[in-house]
Every structure is written in C-alpha cells, then in structure tokens.
C-alpha cells in the first residue's frame, strides 16, 4: 500500500460550530483530492482528508496572519483550556464516506510577556492552528493535555484507525 500526502487548494470554512467546520473542511479536502486525481497513483484509491483547528468557547482560532494576531491568540489561550479538533474524512474507492472528529483538551499555563516574546520570536507560530506547535517550542506554553496527543500534533492515528481499521489489515498484507 502506497501513501502520499498531497495538499489541496480548498476554500475552507472558518466560522460556525467548530466540530462542524473541522468535519466539513476535511470532507472538502478529501473530495477535491479524489475529484482532481491528487492521489498516490493510478486507479481507485482510498483518500483521507484532515483538518485541525483550535477552539475556545465556540470561537475558532486558525493560523494567525502575523505576529500581532499570534500574540493576541496566544494571550487569549493563556491560562485557559481549549479544544484541538481534527476532522477526518475517509473516502473509499466504492464511494463510501467515513467521517470522525477527534477532540483533545489542552490547557495553557499563564503566559507572561517574557514567555510570549520568546515564543513569538521563534516564528514557530506561523502556519499553525492556534498559533503554536506542541511538538516544538510550543510545549513550553502547555500545562496539560487530556486526550490524544497525536491529535494536537497533526494526525489523530487512533481516530483514523477507528474509521479505517482495514489499514492495519492492509498494512500486514503488504509486508
């Protein structure tokens, strides 16, 4: 089995119920990849779309546009518990669509000016939902994680296996 990562040009939703937005964005990405043939090779293939976002009190915190936006986002998340949600959409060759949402609660520590200045200077906040990367320097912002850490990093493998248990069987058969 061959796996490939292919970015898609999709107009993503950025407002509304966070779980619905993550789900819909994942479906849009998967459908575009399937419809445009953005896959690993020829023939019918299984396509996975994923969208991860950060939400606090129903508001979505996407990728900050600049340092000021990153600063505001991180200050808002400071000392609070937010949710990282990933929508997964799996499109099977037979047309079946399997969709799931992974949720992880992340609590930030109090963020003072020195910590905020240091993190902003790393530049790590660029192109990151919520303006941080937990697997890098952003770990210094985090007090605790409840749930799937892999979901916060990027791909919730446990949820993927929930909707695509054949992945393990297919992997074993390929070895």
VENKA-V516087 format. One record per helix or strand. SS is the DSSP state (2 for helix, 1 for strand). FROM is the first residue (numbers start at 1). LEN is the number of residues. Records with the same first field share a line. If there is no record, write none. Layout:
# VENKA-V516087
SS = FROM-LEN  FROM-LEN
This chain:
# VENKA-V516087
2 = 18-18  67-11  113-10  137-5  149-5  157-7  166-9
1 = 47-10  59-3  63-1  81-11  97-12  129-1  142-5
